Amino acid sequence: MKVVHVKNPETREACLAKLCASVYGQEAGLAPLVTFAGTQSVLFEQEAARLFALTEDDGTVLCLALISSDVEGATMEVGMLSTPEGKGNTRH
């Protein structure tokens, strides 16, 4: 296993979409879309957020985490954390 900082824009977009869907679920209305769009267009553009993945050696994603900085940029906090279905504990 290894922790990967997801930097590639296409891969990061796909992982963020999977994370939003996993955390919010299928019946969440606009919340996952707003989070996805805001993170993509604001937080990633301003380098105020990072997306990390815990992966198997073959690249299979075991866990996704979105980390964002506070307003002052002094500390970071976990914004969303999820384990994709079928990979153990799925609590958020």
N, CA, C and O of each residue as an XYZ file, in Angstrom:
368
protein
N       0.838     -1.182      0.000
C       0.000      0.000      0.000
C       0.880      1.241      0.000
O       2.012      1.236      0.484
N       0.314      2.304     -0.563
C       1.007      3.584     -0.532
C       0.002      4.722     -0.581
O      -1.130      4.553     -1.036
N       0.430      5.871     -0.111
C      -0.392      7.078     -0.163
C       0.073      7.887     -1.364
O       1.266      8.135     -1.537
N      -0.886      8.297     -2.193
C      -0.591      9.021     -3.423
C      -1.266     10.384     -3.387
O      -2.459     10.488     -3.101
N      -0.500     11.422     -3.675
C      -1.082     12.762     -3.847
C      -1.569     12.814     -5.288
O      -0.762     12.782     -6.216
N      -2.876     12.894     -5.482
C      -3.470     12.853     -6.817
C      -3.349     14.241     -7.437
O      -4.078     15.159     -7.058
N      -2.424     14.397     -8.394
C      -2.160     15.700     -9.002
C      -2.656     15.798    -10.438
O      -3.036     16.882    -10.881
N      -2.662     14.694    -11.171
C      -3.096     14.706    -12.561
C      -4.537     15.192    -12.622
O      -5.401     14.606    -11.969
N      -4.830     16.262    -13.398
C      -6.180     16.852    -13.392
C      -7.309     15.869    -13.728
O      -8.360     15.903    -13.089
N      -7.108     15.000    -14.714
C      -8.165     14.057    -15.088
C      -8.397     13.019    -13.991
O      -9.539     12.711    -13.651
N      -7.323     12.491    -13.449
C      -7.429     11.505    -12.377
C      -8.007     12.141    -11.126
O      -8.837     11.542    -10.443
N      -7.568     13.357    -10.826
C      -8.061     14.075     -9.640
C      -9.556     14.336     -9.760
O     -10.286     14.193     -8.780
N     -10.020     14.714    -10.937
C     -11.447     14.959    -11.159
C     -12.260     13.688    -10.942
O     -13.309     13.723    -10.300
N     -11.779     12.567    -11.475
C     -12.485     11.292    -11.318
C     -12.509     10.858     -9.847
O     -13.538     10.402     -9.348
N     -11.384     11.001     -9.165
C     -11.323     10.613     -7.752
C     -12.201     11.517     -6.895
O     -12.857     11.040     -5.969
N     -12.223     12.819     -7.190
C     -13.075     13.740     -6.437
C     -14.547     13.416     -6.658
O     -15.339     13.467     -5.718
N     -14.919     13.085     -7.890
C     -16.302     12.706     -8.176
C     -16.686     11.455     -7.404
O     -17.781     11.380     -6.846
N     -15.792     10.470     -7.366
C     -16.049      9.231     -6.618
C     -16.166      9.523     -5.126
O     -17.022      8.956     -4.446
N     -15.310     10.402     -4.617
C     -15.344     10.763     -3.200
C     -16.653     11.474     -2.850
O     -17.284     11.140     -1.848
N     -17.060     12.434     -3.650
C     -18.320     13.151     -3.397
C     -19.508     12.202     -3.432
O     -20.384     12.270     -2.569
N     -19.544     11.316     -4.424
C     -20.650     10.356     -4.527
C     -20.673      9.416     -3.335
O     -21.743      9.076     -2.830
N     -19.513      9.000     -2.889
C     -19.435      8.073     -1.765
C     -19.854      8.737     -0.459
O     -20.578      8.138      0.336
N     -19.411      9.956     -0.234
C     -19.717     10.658      1.015
C     -21.184     11.099      1.064
O     -21.856     10.906      2.077
N     -21.679     11.690     -0.028
C     -23.030     12.238     -0.036
C     -24.106     11.231     -0.402
O     -25.262     11.404     -0.016
N     -23.758     10.184     -1.136
C     -24.743      9.194     -1.550
C     -25.479      9.622     -2.801
O     -25.226     10.690     -3.358
N     -26.395      8.769     -3.235
C     -27.102      8.995     -4.489
C     -28.308      9.933     -4.351
O     -28.784     10.457     -5.358
N     -28.798     10.150     -3.169
C     -30.013     10.946     -2.956
C     -29.721     12.302     -2.312
O     -30.572     12.835     -1.600
N     -28.552     12.861     -2.544
C     -28.136     14.058     -1.816
C     -28.521     15.368     -2.473
O     -28.264     16.430     -1.906
N     -29.121     15.330     -3.632
C     -29.494     16.571     -4.303
C     -28.283     17.286     -4.869
O     -27.436     16.667     -5.513
N     -28.197     18.601     -4.629
C     -27.134     19.419     -5.206
C     -25.844     19.461     -4.389
O     -24.821     19.925     -4.893
N     -25.865     18.993     -3.158
C     -24.691     19.102     -2.285
C     -23.419     18.513     -2.897
O     -22.383     19.176     -2.865
N     -23.449     17.291     -3.457
C     -22.208     16.772     -4.024
C     -21.729     17.566     -5.237
O     -20.526     17.738     -5.431
N     -22.661     18.049     -6.051
C     -22.290     18.837     -7.224
C     -21.657     20.160     -6.824
O     -20.658     20.573     -7.412
N     -22.229     20.826     -5.829
C     -21.690     22.095     -5.351
C     -20.297     21.884     -4.753
O     -19.382     22.661     -5.029
N     -20.132     20.849     -3.944
C     -18.829     20.545     -3.355
C     -17.806     20.240     -4.441
O     -16.685     20.748     -4.404
N     -18.191     19.408     -5.410
C     -17.300     19.039     -6.500
C     -16.871     20.279     -7.292
O     -15.680     20.497     -7.516
N     -17.840     21.079     -7.710
C     -17.548     22.261     -8.527
C     -16.713     23.283     -7.757
O     -15.762     23.844     -8.302
N     -17.057     23.523     -6.512
C     -16.299     24.476     -5.705
C     -14.878     24.032     -5.451
O     -13.945     24.833     -5.505
N     -14.719     22.762     -5.178
C     -13.378     22.230     -4.938
C     -12.539     22.320     -6.201
O     -11.390     22.762     -6.164
N     -13.124     21.895     -7.330
C     -12.410     21.922     -8.614
C     -12.030     23.341     -9.024
O     -10.876     23.604     -9.365
N     -12.997     24.254     -8.992
C     -12.766     25.580     -9.566
C     -12.157     26.593     -8.603
O     -11.612     27.606     -9.041
N     -12.239     26.338     -7.309
C     -11.696     27.305     -6.352
C     -10.534     26.716     -5.543
O      -9.406     27.203     -5.625
N     -10.811     25.684     -4.777
C      -9.786     25.173     -3.861
C      -8.567     24.605     -4.585
O      -7.435     24.901     -4.202
N      -8.778     23.793     -5.624
C      -7.635     23.247     -6.356
C      -6.897     24.349     -7.124
O      -5.667     24.353     -7.175
N      -7.646     25.279     -7.718
C      -7.028     26.374     -8.474
C      -6.165     27.256     -7.580
O      -5.116     27.737     -8.009
N      -6.598     27.472     -6.346
C      -5.844     28.303     -5.407
C      -4.860     27.485     -4.574
O      -4.216     28.006     -3.663
N      -4.755     26.211     -4.897
C      -3.889     25.275     -4.172
C      -4.184     25.271     -2.679
O      -3.276     25.177     -1.853
N      -5.481     25.377     -2.341
C      -5.923     25.375     -0.952
C      -6.443     24.007     -0.538
O      -6.874     23.828      0.602
N      -6.408     23.037     -1.450
C      -6.862     21.683     -1.131
C      -5.978     20.672     -1.842
O      -5.394     20.952     -2.888
N      -5.897     19.496     -1.247
C      -5.141     18.374     -1.819
C      -6.017     17.139     -1.732
O      -6.795     16.979     -0.792
N      -5.884     16.271     -2.720
C      -6.603     15.007     -2.737
C      -5.586     13.886     -2.626
O      -4.637     13.818     -3.407
N      -5.789     13.005     -1.649
C      -4.889     11.880     -1.436
C      -5.651     10.574     -1.577
O      -6.836     10.492     -1.257
N      -4.954      9.557     -2.061
C      -5.540      8.228     -2.204
C      -4.612      7.211     -1.559
O      -3.396      7.262     -1.744
N      -5.191      6.290     -0.803
C      -4.465      5.126     -0.304
C      -4.706      4.041     -1.334
O      -5.854      3.672     -1.584
N      -3.648      3.524     -1.935
C      -3.804      2.558     -3.020
C      -3.041      1.271     -2.743
O      -2.072      1.244     -1.985
N      -3.513      0.204     -3.384
C      -2.781     -1.057     -3.400
C      -1.608     -0.873     -4.360
O      -1.538      0.130     -5.071
N      -0.695     -1.829     -4.383
C       0.443     -1.751     -5.285
C       0.022     -1.734     -6.754
O       0.731     -1.180     -7.594
N      -1.122     -2.337     -7.069
C      -1.610     -2.359     -8.454
C      -2.398     -1.104     -8.831
O      -2.886     -1.003     -9.957
N      -2.532     -0.145     -7.907
C      -3.231      1.105     -8.177
C      -4.680      1.125     -7.740
O      -5.337      2.157     -7.874
N      -5.204      0.023     -7.221
C      -6.578     -0.022     -6.733
C      -6.742      0.936     -5.557
O      -5.984      0.876     -4.589
N      -7.736      1.819     -5.647
C      -7.968      2.809     -4.597
C      -8.659      2.154     -3.409
O      -9.706      1.523     -3.558
N      -8.072      2.308     -2.237
C      -8.645      1.779     -1.005
C      -9.359      2.863     -0.204
O     -10.342      2.588      0.485
N      -8.866      4.084     -0.297
C      -9.427      5.175      0.497
C      -9.094      6.500     -0.197
O      -8.039      6.633     -0.817
N      -9.997      7.476     -0.089
C      -9.786      8.813     -0.637
C      -9.965      9.844      0.469
O     -10.838      9.702      1.326
N      -9.135     10.879      0.446
C      -9.244     11.942      1.444
C      -9.003     13.296      0.795
O      -8.050     13.465      0.034
N      -9.871     14.264      1.099
C      -9.708     15.637      0.654
C      -9.261     16.449      1.853
O      -9.948     16.495      2.874
N      -8.113     17.087      1.730
C      -7.534     17.898      2.798
C      -7.543     19.344      2.322
O      -7.100     19.625      1.209
N      -8.039     20.268      3.143
C      -8.057     21.677      2.745
C      -7.466     22.546      3.846
O      -7.470     22.183      5.022
N      -6.958     23.703      3.432
C      -6.362     24.612      4.408
C      -7.422     25.538      4.994
O      -8.483     25.745      4.405
N      -7.115     26.084      6.155
C      -8.032     27.048      6.767
C      -7.879     28.398      6.057
O      -7.054     28.536      5.153
N      -8.656     29.370      6.459
C      -8.671     30.677      5.797
C      -7.296     31.339      5.842
O      -6.866     31.943      4.859
N      -6.614     31.231      6.964
C      -5.297     31.854      7.110
C      -4.200     31.062      6.406
O      -3.102     31.577      6.194
N      -4.487     29.819      6.046
C      -3.476     28.975      5.408
C      -2.462     28.402      6.380
O      -1.407     27.919      5.969
N      -2.775     28.453      7.669
C      -1.832     27.990      8.687
C      -1.955     26.498      8.974
O      -0.959     25.849      9.295
N      -3.154     25.950      8.866
C      -3.355     24.533      9.175
C      -4.187     23.876      8.084
O      -4.814     24.551      7.268
N      -4.181     22.553      8.085
C      -4.968     21.778      7.129
C      -5.939     20.903      7.920
O      -5.657     20.510      9.053
N      -7.091     20.602      7.306
C      -8.063     19.728      7.954
C      -8.665     18.791      6.917
O      -8.694     19.100      5.726
N      -9.143     17.645      7.382
C      -9.782     16.681      6.504
C     -11.181     17.183      6.188
O     -11.991     17.388      7.093
N     -11.467     17.380      4.904
C     -12.779     17.837      4.480
C     -13.719     16.681      4.219
O     -14.882     16.710      4.622
N     -13.209     15.654      3.540
C     -13.992     14.451      3.246
C     -13.047     13.260      3.267
O     -11.878     13.364      2.894
N     -13.580     12.128      3.711
C     -12.816     10.890      3.774
C     -13.764      9.750      3.472
O     -14.866      9.694      4.018
N     -13.344      8.838      2.606
C     -14.235      7.739      2.256
C     -13.446      6.519      1.811
O     -12.379      6.622      1.207
N     -14.004      5.375      2.129
C     -13.509      4.104      1.646
C     -14.535      3.592      0.647
O     -15.686      3.358      1.016
N     -14.139      3.412     -0.623
C     -15.111      2.926     -1.625
C     -15.769      1.618     -1.200
O     -15.184      0.824     -0.462
N     -17.006      1.405     -1.681
C     -17.760      0.203     -1.326
C     -16.971     -1.060     -1.596
O     -16.230     -1.163     -2.573
N     -17.152     -2.030     -0.694
C     -16.506     -3.315     -0.863
C     -15.079     -3.357     -0.331
O     -14.406     -4.381     -0.450
N     -14.611     -2.262      0.251
C     -13.228     -2.207      0.708
C     -13.141     -2.001      2.217
O     -12.207     -1.363      2.702
N     -14.095     -2.531      2.953
C     -14.005     -2.411      4.407
C     -14.978     -1.402      4.967
O     -16.118     -1.321      4.509
N     -14.554     -0.640      5.939
C     -15.379      0.322      6.647
C     -15.734      1.482      5.738
O     -14.838      2.110      5.175
N     -17.012      1.784      5.576
C     -17.431      2.871      4.689
C     -17.997      4.063      5.458
O     -18.634      4.928      4.857
N     -17.783      4.130      6.756
C     -18.253      5.305      7.500
C     -17.451      6.533      7.092
O     -16.288      6.423      6.701
N     -18.082      7.711      7.186
C     -17.429      8.950      6.772
C     -17.248      9.859      7.974
O     -16.714     10.960      7.840
